[in-house]
Amino acid sequence: MRNSKCYAVIVLTVFFQTAAGSRSSAHGQQTAVDAGLAAPPGAAVIELARGEGLFNEPAIAVNTKDPQQLVAAFQSPASASYSRDGGKTWTVATGTAPSDYRVSGDVSVTFDNQGRAFLCYIAFDKLGTENYWARGATRNGIFARRSADGGKTWDENASTVIAQKTEPGIPFEDKPYIVADDHPHSRFAGNLYVGWTEFTLTKSLILFSRSVDGGATWSKPQEISTHEGLPRDDTGAVEGFTGAVGPDGTLYVVWADGSEIVFATSRDGGQSFSRSRAVLKTAPSYFALSGTSRANGFPQIGIDPRSNRLFVSWADYRNGDLDVFVSTSADGGKQWSEATRVNSDPLHNGADQFFQWMAVDPVDGSANLVFYDRRSDPENRKCNFVLARSTDGGHTFANYAWTKNAFDPLGNFIGDYSGIAAYSGRVYGVWGRNARLDEFAHQPQSGAEASSTEKSSPNDEKQRKEKQDSAAMPEVQQKPKVRIQVVEVGVADFSPH
C-alpha cells in the first residue's frame, strides 16, 4: 500500500452483463472463441465505494458458519463493508481504521470457526524512502480487529501483532495476510495466523505470528524464511505471504523469492515450520506493466479439503505478455504439476493478465481466480475483470467476463492485488479500478462519506486548482491522474438449483 488522502462514498449499484465463452487447457492453448467471453451464471457487479484517493488492494471473505454473511475490505484507510444477504447488498462499517496512525491499509480478512470476522492491516505515519521502506521508516505495525456480528461492528481496540516505535533503523512491516483454521476436526480449530514481510536496512524476511485466543493476543513473531531477501521492495525481496489450512490442521504457506515460489508447512498449529524451499520456477516476481505504476505476480495457495489437493496461483511473463498460472500438488507439496495457463486468450497475443487472486471452494473443490484482463484492447491498456474457474483439479479453466466496460489505469497506482472468496458454488470477486468523473454524472450518490485520515494542508488547494485546469484541457493533454477510484464486488452463482 502506498497511500494518499482519500474520501469514500458507499453506493449500492448493480450491473448485469452478458457475453460468449472459452476454456483454457493445461498448455494455455485456446479451445474456444475468445471474442466475447460469457458472463458467469448469476453475474452481478456491485459498487462498494468510490472517491478521490486510493481505493484498491481489496480482500473478501465468506462466513462458512453463515454463508449469507460476507466482509469485503479495502484501503485507504483500512475499511470494510459487510453483506448479510449473500452479496446482494452491502453496508459500510465504521470503526475499522486506527485513529492513532495517519495511514492504514494492506488489508486482509477472514472468518474463524465461530463465525467471527477478522480484519488485518498495516498502519504507519509516513513511508520511508520509496521502495527502500526501512530507510527513514517511522512508527509502524500490523494489527487485527475483530467483529462478532459479521462485520457490522468491530472491537474498539485492535490487537497488536507487531509494532515498531519511531527510532533510527527500525524495520518496516509490510503486506500481512491473515488465515483462520475453521476446520471442525482440526486439532487447532480456532487458531489465527498472520504472515508478512519485514523490510530492514539490509534484508527482507518472512515473519509469522499466531493467536490461540481468538485474536486477543499474538505470539512473538518468528522468522520462517530459510532464505532471506534483498531490502528493496523489488525482485529479490521475499514477499507475498499467503496460507491455507488443511482439514487436519496442517498450515501450508507460500511466498515469492526472486524468480521462485517458496513453500513451507506447519503441523503443530504454527508453533514451528519446515525449512522453506523453492518449489516452482517463475519469471521475476516484480515487473514493469504499461499503464500502471507497479505490478507483481505474487502467489496464492489454496486447498481442496475433500482431496487435500493443493493449488498455487501466480502471474509471470514467460510467454512475453503476462499470463496467470496454476500448479497443483496431490502429495502435500512434495511434487508439483507443470504450470497450467489460466487465461484462455491466444498464446503470445500481447495481452496482459495480472493481479490475480485465487480461492478454492471448500464445498465443491473448484479453483476460482479473478484477474485484470486486457485481451479486449488491441493497445493492451484497458482492463476488464475476468473470472476463471476449474472443476477438474486445475487441469483446465473456463474464463468468464465479470465486467464489460474496460477501464484505463492511466499510469496510476491501482494496487498490488485483487481478492476472491468461494463457498458452495457461489463466488465473490473484489477489485479496484479507475473511473472518470463523467462516469457518475447521472448517478445519484447514496450511503456515507468517510472523512480523510489526513488533515487538510495548503497543498490541497493547489491540487484542486490543478484538477480544474486539467479538466479544461483536451483529454489527451490531461495529466494521467485518478479522478475517481472505485471498489466493486463481482458475484457469480455456480451452485446447483
Phi, psi and omega in degrees: 000126175237108202259161170209178182297144182207163176226152182230140170234125182267125177226159181234085180244132184246133176241145177241145183235157170221154178189200172239166200235183182197167175230156175246146181260179183298333181258010176077015180279143179289129181244004175201171183291131182262000188284041179147086182292146175289148169288148175293157178300141180066027188293135172209149175235124184244129178279127178267317186204149172214152178170175175280140179115209183259113173234092188195194182045059184271170176214158181211148179214149177246141180277110182291343177280337176209087188297352174284345181266130175223152172231131174241133181240156179199169176243165005227136008283184178301115187229160179211145170238156181228152177231142178240012181227038177070028175091005180287318179228154185224149178228136178288139175266157175247165176076025181264326183272147178288143179269348186257007173233150181285328187226142174212150181175210185050055189278151165215155185222154176202166170243141179267188186287353175257005180081015176273140179268146178228133177246122179248141183202162169263159175214144180201172178261320183203137178287155172280204179301139184304125181071336174256067197296333182286338180282112181081016180297143172257181183307140183200166179184181179238135187223158178226138180235143188245145174233129180264359183233038174075021176100001180288312177235153185231148179308139182297322182253123175282150174273150183261122173277314175201148178213141179243132174277155179291104178213156179301134173081010180291153176280170173244125181268126193224147168051064177281157175221129184256140182228141177242142170269102181248018181281128187295334184256007178285143175295340186244022180306133183100343178296147173241143182228140175227130173236153183197174175260133170252119175265123172250181179293340187239349185194173169235147180213160177262122177253160186214142176217154180228157174234133179245011181230040176070030177083007179289319179224161183229146180291160175300130182301140175238146176280132178242000178271112177296320177254126178269154185255184179286159187278359183259142179286075185198179179306131185112340173280157170263121188199162176090040179297133164218164182213161176214145183249132176278168183296339177269004179093358176295131178259124179249131183227152177220161169200172180264141176220096181066246179251033180219155170255129185256145188226142175209162181225154170230129181247011181232036176072028177086009177286324180213164183227154169294162173298130178291143181216150177288130181240340182222133175272136178226175164286171180309143188283342173250148181199157174283143181221119184302138176084359177230162183278335180194160179202158178209169179238035185307147186272161167232154178234144176216167181220139170271107186292346179286324184241351187065018175290130177266144176236137172232132178242155176194177175230142173203176187248036178300335180261014180098292171274168183281131176233161176257139184228157173224139171233152183232159176223132180256004183231036176076018177099006179287316179233148183231145180288164170298152182295133172262128176283122187277315181287140191260007178289163184301143179297141177061029181273000176083005180264135182265139168237132190202175182049052178284157167218152187230145172220133176260124182291120183287348181266309183257355176077005181289147174259125185236132179229144170242144178202159172286138188221128183250015186297337183276354183245111179301337179274355177057048177233309185284146188239141162248178177244127186244139171257128174244140187219132176241132177244013181235037177074024177087012178283319179223157181227129169276136179254138180227146178271112178277336177229160181239344180252105184289152177238157179255122179296341175059027178078009185267168176281117178248012176109182178248355183191167171244194181210158180202148174219153181212140177203123175054041176089348175265133186236138182230116175255156177217141185205167174241149179210166174273155172214160176260156182303322184290346177297332184248015186301326184250014179256123175292145178265144177221170179092205186241149175258127181270135180284156180292154176273355180243147180285155176296147179226165177303335180289339180300318181295322177298317180295321178297319179296319179298320180296319180295315179297318181295321182296334181279348180277159168302150187304322183292341180264352184287148178294140182283062179253149179293125172279311182219141167244144189233140170250130182230152173247131172259137180243139174219150185227102178259007184291147177292140183247000000 
